[in-house]
Amino acid sequence: MSVSREDVLNALKTIADPVSGKDMVEAGLVRALNVEEGSARFVMEIDPAKAQVLEPVRAAAEAKLKEMGIDKVSVAMTAHAAAPKAPDLKGAAKPKPQGPQSVPGVARIIAVASGKGGVGKSTVSANLATALAAEGRKVGLLDADVYGPSQPRMLGVSGRPASPDGKTILPLRNHGVTLMSLGLMTQEDEAVVWRGPMLMGALQQMLFQVQWGALDVLIVDLPPGTGDVQMTLAQKTHLNGAIVVSTPQDVALLDARKGIDMFNKLNVPIYGLIENMSTHICSNCGHEEHIFGHGGVAKEAQKMGVPLMGEIPLHLDIRTAADGGAPIVVSAPNSPQAQVFRDIAKKLIADGQA
Ligand SMILES: Nc1ncnc2c1ncn2[C@@H]1O[C@H](COP(=O)(O)OP(=O)(O)OP(=O)(O)O)[C@@H](O)[C@H]1O
């Protein structure tokens, strides 16, 4: 039996917050909730002075969700907005106005989203970013996938970004792409994320305190799903458009639809859908087969009236290139696999979207 986001919220509402006397959801302790098949994760935003009092709440929430049959439960506690700032950004955070703001120097922001994890959103983001850079665009990539930042590995970047003035962060650069990722502030094998500063505050710092320089386009690799991170980003900054990645499977498509609904509600234009792992091409013999079905995304795109931007094959070289730190667009730019990404990038530029 699959457990929905609402089931999880209802279960969490049975747990009291001893500080406010409200239930933990009403008390605003549950942030960035993400519920997927067999897993639930969220961040508890707390005043660090209350950490001891709230630890039993965290433990009770974890136990409750496990009782419901959710195998993987992860609840991370982070410091409240009013808490001391991130150690490497001391003195940096100034109160920000509430409405959406543009990021200085950044002409356009495109979000790459997926309803479901593991469909290849990060692979698509890395390849699109490098393909746009190859076309001469000034490109930034913000890895906002707080649950599993993978862009540093995919773009072959490591080391912690410097903050010479203690206020702004210098991003890193490789393959013509300026990169900032939560993964660069944590160890690659660290389990959850960001301990310390408030998660949403951290994302805002990534947007507004990173010295992006002049960019034609900033690609934001979002976490999977339709959680608070997506909402926060859409509300805090001007997202020019969103690209939704899906595999052709029904379950992935169902979730992609939810993602599209969310962007519609947030008034973010959908640039299109990308079908990933569309066709498997055997790296030995070139034989093609449709492991996850075929054409599902095209049909869905038509139904929803959004463009199908491309169909990316499931090919070993795409994975090994990404794992090796040079996306296929960089490591084999003339391969047919790279060509699909390059065509999407060219179309985005031709349409004035990137
Ligand atoms: N078209 C493809 N062909 C071969 N392998 C692929 C393809 N797309 C993605 N992969 C591989 O599938 C795995 C998952 O991809 P990726 O990390 O991009 O997904 P994701 O949607 O960003 O996942 P999550 O959001 O859960 O981090 C990676 O190992 C990646 O190399």
Ligand as a Chemical Component Dictionary entry (heavy atoms), coordinates in Angstrom:
data_LIG
# 
_chem_comp.id                   LIG 
_chem_comp.type                 NON-POLYMER 
_chem_comp.pdbx_formal_charge   0 
_chem_comp.three_letter_code    LIG 
# 
loop_
_chem_comp_atom.comp_id 
_chem_comp_atom.atom_id 
_chem_comp_atom.alt_atom_id 
_chem_comp_atom.type_symbol 
_chem_comp_atom.charge 
_chem_comp_atom.model_Cartn_x 
_chem_comp_atom.model_Cartn_y 
_chem_comp_atom.model_Cartn_z 
_chem_comp_atom.pdbx_ordinal 
LIG N1  N1  N 0 19.656 8.479  -20.288 1  
LIG C1  C1  C 0 20.381 7.822  -19.398 2  
LIG N2  N2  N 0 21.123 6.745  -19.765 3  
LIG C2  C2  C 0 21.853 6.045  -18.856 4  
LIG N3  N3  N 0 21.904 6.342  -17.548 5  
LIG C3  C3  C 0 21.192 7.406  -17.134 6  
LIG C4  C4  C 0 20.403 8.199  -18.017 7  
LIG N4  N4  N 0 19.825 9.193  -17.298 8  
LIG C5  C5  C 0 20.229 9.037  -16.025 9  
LIG N5  N5  N 0 21.040 7.967  -15.917 10 
LIG C6  C6  C 0 21.665 7.447  -14.689 11 
LIG O1  O1  O 0 20.611 7.179  -13.771 12 
LIG C7  C7  C 0 21.001 7.551  -12.447 13 
LIG C8  C8  C 0 20.010 8.566  -11.888 14 
LIG O2  O2  O 0 20.115 9.748  -12.651 15 
LIG P1  P1  P 0 20.085 11.189 -11.989 16 
LIG O3  O3  O 0 20.928 11.240 -10.760 17 
LIG O4  O4  O 0 20.348 12.165 -13.067 18 
LIG O5  O5  O 0 18.551 11.231 -11.568 19 
LIG P2  P2  P 0 17.756 12.291 -10.725 20 
LIG O6  O6  O 0 16.393 12.332 -11.295 21 
LIG O7  O7  O 0 18.498 13.563 -10.624 22 
LIG O8  O8  O 0 17.740 11.573 -9.335  23 
LIG P3  P3  P 0 17.522 12.209 -7.872  24 
LIG O9  O9  O 0 16.623 13.360 -8.054  25 
LIG O10 O10 O 0 16.921 11.087 -7.092  26 
LIG O11 O11 O 0 18.881 12.635 -7.432  27 
LIG C9  C9  C 0 22.419 8.075  -12.561 28 
LIG O12 O12 O 0 23.311 7.039  -12.264 29 
LIG C10 C10 C 0 22.559 8.487  -14.026 30 
LIG O13 O13 O 0 23.895 8.395  -14.493 31 
# 
loop_
_chem_comp_bond.comp_id 
_chem_comp_bond.atom_id_1 
_chem_comp_bond.atom_id_2 
_chem_comp_bond.value_order 
_chem_comp_bond.pdbx_ordinal 
LIG N1  C1  SING 1  
LIG C1  N2  SING 2  
LIG C1  C4  DOUB 3  
LIG N2  C2  DOUB 4  
LIG C2  N3  SING 5  
LIG N3  C3  DOUB 6  
LIG C3  C4  SING 7  
LIG C3  N5  SING 8  
LIG C4  N4  SING 9  
LIG N4  C5  DOUB 10 
LIG C5  N5  SING 11 
LIG N5  C6  SING 12 
LIG C6  O1  SING 13 
LIG C6  C10 SING 14 
LIG O1  C7  SING 15 
LIG C7  C8  SING 16 
LIG C7  C9  SING 17 
LIG C8  O2  SING 18 
LIG O2  P1  SING 19 
LIG P1  O3  DOUB 20 
LIG P1  O4  SING 21 
LIG P1  O5  SING 22 
LIG O5  P2  SING 23 
LIG P2  O6  DOUB 24 
LIG P2  O7  SING 25 
LIG P2  O8  SING 26 
LIG O8  P3  SING 27 
LIG P3  O9  DOUB 28 
LIG P3  O10 SING 29 
LIG P3  O11 SING 30 
LIG C9  O12 SING 31 
LIG C9  C10 SING 32 
LIG C10 O13 SING 33 
# 
